[in-house]
């Protein structure tokens, strides 16, 4: 289990990265749901928008972060886990 203090630091790091790359408040909401493991359909339902809207937001998130996949989203916001031996 990850200690609460470590989880807090990871969340703070992710939030700062979201702001640094210029995500809009709605894109931040969508990115948070993706990072919690929500599918596009679950994200749409939870956020009260269509799947098409979620896809549009995800395209913008990926473009702003310079990434191309959900797995890259995780390593972009939590790079410590992308390092060998982590």
CORDA-V466743 format. One record per helix or strand. SS is the DSSP state (A for helix, B for strand). FROM is the first residue (numbers start at 1). LEN is the number of residues. Records with the same first field share a line. If there is no record, write none. Layout:
SS: FROM-LEN  FROM-LEN
//
This chain:
A: 4-17  25-11  40-8  51-15  70-8  79-4
//
